[in-house]
Amino acid sequence: MNSIFRVRNTAGDLVVDSDTLGTECIGKASFSRIVQPYKEFSARQSGWSNYTFASDRPVLWAMDMPPGRRVGILGTAYRNGIHTVAAYCGTHPDRDGFDVQEPVDIWAFSTLLDSQPSPFGLILRHSVTGRLTHDFGRPNVTFPIGSGDLNSLVQLPAVGRPVAIGNSPFYHVSFSPYDPDYPENGYVKTDTRMFLTRYGNNAVAYSSGTIHRSSNDRGPAPEDTTFTEPSPFFIIDGTFLP
């Protein structure tokens, strides 16, 4: 019989399973540049900031959550051992809904290397393969202190630095006429996307931010469209992250 070690919290949520791969922080991404919202021809585009991280390991990205900021990952790329991350950290939207962008701390997490167990602390291995899955002698493992999805507002416990892992692919395309009395005269197309926001009471929820706006001077407005997939996130305590 194979032995499996499991730990659940008082709510019955699974916290640790020796047959699932744990993670650890492997470093902090380096800030590269920031771009503020800009206009191109008749369209406006949201800004973003870029970061790089050197590693050939698979990466799970974690984001700091400054209070009152909409935060998310817009995109990632990998080439020749370098990960590039485009992140969103916005606040103080203008009259068109475009946030001013700020830098945000981004960390890389990855699964544990089996060849580098720590000399002290509890170590768990897979019941069949023997692969190292959890190593409690390492700092900054990912034990969630909260989790949610698009439809939930999550109240966090008292924690020094909440850090989010996961991001919403949800975005919405809406159309509105220039003049409701003459809809045939053209319309405005607005794209919005959901980003994570931490509020002053230490609650976390998704919040909509404008990412693109353009105009069309002919024809009536099309129907609005929403694109979405399941959008879970979880929060860890980032107090001791590098």
Steps between C-alpha positions, in 0.01 A plus 500: 500500500633842405518760776356845429529793740216754497422807711166682504402821677202543732275580202589168337711659224798296386821682598774243432501175303824304472401381150461853358791722397573790731662824390754751623606852406803483269556873465364844421450635148696808395314815399570601139274790398158654545260627232214737585165499312546639151308594188562346160301642209137504624553239773624513859689214663570427866855504634704223660841424649759241391716265709759231426608187685780262402415132550443188294251363756119516462374808682189599692479879534408674824402869526513749782166660587542868597170624650260659253689387188368279222767234450540222243721322249431612142734254330820297522766381257808279519811498283858378552466457875329836561138539610336833411189613688258779412317608816221743583495708819259789458331770704338845466315443169445796269161600358521220242577238767871452424711443811832666571757216508745434784777240543407194704708223656487170309644170629561164334395174665583152376477139610779363719820357356531141620878526509507781758315400820574715804701337781240583767120497520214275393539353150217327312536274198255353250368165623578322169782684322687622806537848350544788742166681522521718815796632695415695813862597553479746210361853528201639312293194419152571366245437775188701408345730758202575273355408160214602274370548148321759287182484705644525851639765731756344734571632848866441587636434847742750651818461297796726433516470121229321297631365169275362224555201273263452207334747267174544314477448122157667522445795271196680369445688172225762506365736233323831547371749238647848470149638505210285628262700280700413186657155556581464133762777532758276667598348832773463760652157573634449855695195624522438873677230698474374856795560735551413865459782752573509873274744685565694819320244716739227375239346270595381150276487192514545125461855367444613141765712324486655152763360263395630157263754348446579134238664277320415180323777310261280302209272580312401815678351799538117508392290798722488808715189541653337807790254486571310818634177648518372858709756687628377838767675702662444836684723745816417692689685772789676325652657812831318458527500122827642363 
